[in-house]
Amino acid sequence: MALRGNLRDFTITQLLNLVNLAGKTGTLIVDGPSDQAQIAFREGKLAFAKIGQEDNRLATILHRANKLNVNQYRALVERAGEMNDKELGLLLINAGYVTQDDILVNLQQYFTEIIRRLYTWVEGIFRFESDILPPEDRINVRLDLENLIIEGSRQLREWEQLQDEIPSLEMALKFTERPLKNVNLSVEEWRVVSYINPKNTMQQIASANKMNDLEIRRIVYGLLQAGLVDIVRPEGVKIAPSPKMFPTENKEEQKSLVNKLIGRVRSL
């Protein structure tokens, strides 16, 4: 039976830690609000990752990394469409376009970036399938999870701090009396600022800008610290309670839940 759960109870970082500790081989499948991610492992190391319908072909990844120019990329897509990534990789190496290290390094960076994107998912259902192995027709890597776990733990602490500062995204924002003149804001911050109105909740602003919960909280926190906005209660909006990371607040019960999950992973 596959290991299943909810990201409200166990974070991506905790799941990576379980896979690492148990040295598992298989695929972690996460169904988020709008996409499905598949993270494949071999003996507790990251082997492959993909998210949604994103184009993750080797040629596309190398083109985005500026290892292939536009003409090379187009020629490969047109002429090598029937090749799998392993065959294409060998062709590129023999033709002198890239080295083996170029391929492995850029795949590792791409897979790592997918994991970083998953850190922002706070809603979703996961399952670990030990009988779904890393795809044989794709180039696999062997990437240690320790650094990813450390990075994820740092982001988790940031997330917890932002949740404390901004418990609910169903609240609205209003400008303070401080003028916006001579204020250096990023493109993303200006997009959020353009929607600030006591009638718009932060969740609505996030949806309009296609931002996840972590991204909107980061920007709002910065605007709050700069004294540019205040959080206000929108009229006629029911405030929903913010989700908890664990179903219990008791630290010992939380530890027991994690230990039980480790045991279940090792038994798969």
Secondary structure, 3 states (H helix, E strand, C coil): CCEEEECCCCCHHHHHHHHHHHCCCEEEEEECCCCEEEEEEECCEEEEEEECCCCCCHHHHHHHCCCCCHHHHHHHHHHCCCCCHHHHHHHHHHCCCCCHHHHHHHHHHHHHHHHHHHCCCCCCEEEEECCCCCCCCCCCCCECCHHHHHHHHHHHHHHHHHHHHCCCCCCEEEECCCCCCCCCCCHHHHHHHCCCCCCCEHHHHHHHCCCCHHHHHHHHHHHHHCCCEEEECCCCCCCCCCCCCCCCCCHHHHHHHHHHHHHHHHHC
